[in-house]
Each structure stands twice: as structure tokens, then as C-alpha cells.
Amino acid sequence: MTGEPAAGSTPVERPRGTIDGGDPSQYVRERSADGRRDVSYPPAPEPLGVPVYDNHTHLEIEDGETGLSLDEQLQHALAVGVHGVVQAGGDVDSSRWSAWAARTHPRVLAAVAIHPNEAPAYEQAGELDAAIAVIDELAAEPRVRAIGETGLDFFRTEADGIPAQLRSFEAHIALAKKHGIAMQIHDRDAHHAVLDTLVRVGAPEKTVFHCFSGDADMARIAADRGYYLSFAGNVTFKNAQNLRDALAVTPLDRILVETDAPFLTPVPYRGRPNAPYLIPLTLRFLAAELAMDADALGAQVAANTLEVYGEF
């Protein structure tokens, strides 16, 4: 994970593979010793007819020995109609990197935060307040447009870490309000606690459930409260009927789309690395589920994205 470059310096990227011809499928991050698992980048999908945006991605994460640079990620995304990304942080280093990426690349906006699974470790080290202070400082930058990802995760964190998660979540909500920017929520196995916290503390004006993981009932509650639901590649998974049910009841003006790259690569490439240029696969799947033209849905989702984060 790369930290923010020092002032006045040029960021130095780790060694990466290079290709000719601009085909991302030629990039190979890693292969198992026996070669059975294909973890190369998937081929680029057919371009969309309208500009769209990736609502949430982690381009600072490098999974394997070779991969795509930030410039290459953005180039391949643009080639298929993905005109911008919201790069999300999860700790101090990745949040600094996200702010740097947005500061130096016009097709990147940043979200900065301490991830709920990181909050207990910061708290145990006596550094949570200092970490949140860094997020506060970064959030003042003009191209940092969201606090995120923050929230609650009762899947990975033990019970003794939940108080730190809650304290961090509430502090992040306050930062989103202070800076007048959106908030991206991470919610895993904590639906009721997240919704209750938002009611108790008061949600920011623009609240996004990143990688929405609830069901139709939760989607109705979220939409009724004016929250946005962002759907990732896992909506295409066979065992994700709850997400498709949620999509079916979500108003069109509350839908966003994301990769959560390098994770949650949509079918038929599940298990291979994800990247913003694969947004068309998920968007076309959403459109088919909604019996809509993909470009019509894309135009609506793009308008939603710009409404939440502002212009790139």
C-alpha cells in the first residue's frame, strides 16, 4: 500500500508488467504454481454508449507481482466509457494515497476514512483520535468528496472491538457533516446497528451504502430515508438473490454502481482481479434485471453519481 508522496516529490510506483496494444487481459498479477487458477485481468467488455463512473474502488491495492498502474487503470476505464472513479481509503496511508490520486488525476475523486475493521487496532494502539484527525485534514481538500469507507462490520471484528467501531463510525459521520460531503458506508452483518446509528446520530445529507449487502426490506428503508444503494459485481453471483431483490425495489434515482476493485469481480470472471474497466459488465446486468436499456440506466446512474459527489 502506497502512502502519500512527500511534498514536491514524484510518486514512485512498484515494478509492474507492461504490454503493447492496451489490452488489460494481457496483464497477469499472479498464477498458482500449477497454473490452474487464472488470475489475469479479464478482457475488456464492449464500451458503453454513455459516460459512467465507478462509485467505489481501491486502486492502491496491488495483488500480486504485476498489475495495472493508476494511469493504466484510468486509461482502460475510459476506453469502455467509465469516465471517473471514486477512490476509497480505509486507513491513514490509503486515505493519503486516495487524496493524492484525486489531487493529481482529473478523473479521480477521493473518499477518506478509517475502515471499521481498522478502528479497533488504532484504538488499541491509542492512535484512533490521531488517525481521525488525519481524515479530518484530508477531508478539507477540494477533491476529497466523501468520508469512506466507514461503518460497522460484525463479521470480522470480535465483540470487544465493536465499541471502537461505533466510536469511529460516529466520528466519521460528524466529519461528513462538518465538511458537507458524502459518506460511504461499509456494512457487513451489521444492518440494524448501522441503520439505528444513522437515526440516532443523524445521517449526512448524502449517505451511500457501498457494496449494498442487505435485502429488499432494508433497501426500502434506506431508499425511504434518502440513502443511495451502490451495487457491486457480487449482484451477479448465483447466491446473491437478496441483492437482486433489493435492486428491484430501489428507486432509479438512488442506484449507484461500483467495482470495489480488486474484489467482487462480476460473473463470468469471478475470482479474477477486478478493475474499473469492468463496470459495464455489472451495469448491463443491472439493466437486464430491471428490464432497461443499459445506456438509459447508465445515464441515470451517472447523474446520481454526480449528484452525490459533484463534478469530476
PyMOL commands that set and color helices and strands:
alter all, ss='L'
color gray80, all
select helices_A, chain A and resi 24-26+70-79+92-104+119-124+128-139+159-179+191-201+216-224+233-236+241-249+252-254+276-289+294-309
alter helices_A, ss='H'
color red, helices_A
select strands_A, chain A and resi 52-57+82-88+108-112+144-153+182-188+207-209+228-231+255-257
alter strands_A, ss='S'
color yellow, strands_A
deselect
rebuild
show_as cartoon
